Amino acid sequence: MDKFGLRIQIYIRRVRRFLVSKLAHEIARYLLFVLLAGFYWLIQALNSVHEANIFIPLVLTDIPENVVITDSFPSRLKIRIEDKGTSIMRYKYGNHVKTLEIKFVKNQGSDGYVRVSPYKLREILRNQFNISTNLLSITPDTLGYYYTTGQQKRVPIKLQVSFNLDAEHYVRDTIITEDSVTVFAPTKILNKLSEVVTRDDLLSTSQDTLYSKLNLVAPVGAKLSMSEWNVKFIIDRYTQKKIEVPLEGLYFPASMALRSFPASAVVTCRVGVKDYASVSSEDFLVGVQYATLKSSNNDTYKVSVFKYPSSVKVLSVSPQRADFLIEDYDISGK
């Protein structure tokens, strides 16, 4: 016999000696008592009253083909019950609790909204449980949903986002494929609805182009034809540019003309790199209004910027004040 077979025989003899020993008998008796105690505890627990949460699937049935449910309907109910452990075990692990069906036809509302009251809901649920079971709470305790039979409205989408960009970058342009969305809702909701907004998200990027899917916020009781809005943001970097612009008088009478000293001002502005070459002095209107000079006793006026491109941020104007003369001449030529 080889060494392995000999070791097996020695091990078997040791196990046999242990099984007939006094220690083995004491361990067996101890395990038997533990098993009996556990069984007794289980019987006591099953016959005692406990509280537990039971989840019941919920479904809305018998919806006509021409009806659209425009509000989210809960998929299940959370029931807090009180009963003996045996009953709770049947509810949790048996097939005792079935899907609760709410029929649309029987609960149809005339104003586009259906409500199942707490009393009615408890009455329906009562058939799912034994008489001994106490229903402590129902969540949600009231069922309600909006519906429409074809009413819809096309409304514009309002962009509502914030950007986390450094001081040197800005959003140059926003490109969209659709500017509106179809809303399905009862008439009373559609009559008050003028727009749909996006969720107020905080966007950030280090690229020159940002593609984003923005979530649309559906009004209560309404369903949207799309839940996301594809938007493309063009990001540009600011650079500084100085432009010499002639000083002009605004709203002067036809017989008067403004003469400024100096005749022009230098506008320092921040402009995007992509717009740098296209921005010129013709895009600016710098000077003073006649009404301002008429009500002033100064020999100088404050230089103001009245027009500039939307993509430009004016930083400063030099000089800030200018000397002036108002020339009055006869427009008849006499």
JONOR-V527659 format. One line per field, one symbol per residue. phi: phi as a letter, one per 30 degrees, with the letter a starting at -180 (. if undefined). A space follows every 10 residues. Layout:
# JONOR-V527659
phi: ???
This chain:
# JONOR-V527659
phi: .ddddddddd dddddddddc dddddddddd dddddddddd ddddddcddb caccccdbbc chddddccdc bdcedacccc cbadeddddd ddcccdccdd ccddedcdcd cibcbcdedd dddddeddbd dddcddabbd dbcaacbbck daacbdccdb bbbccddcba ddabcbcbcb bdccadeddd dcccabcddd cccbaccdbb cbccddcdde ibbcdbcbbd bccccbcdbc bcbdbddbcc hdedcbbccc bddbbcccbc bdedcedddb dddcbbladd ddddcccddb bddbccbadd dccdcabbdd bbdabcccbd ddid
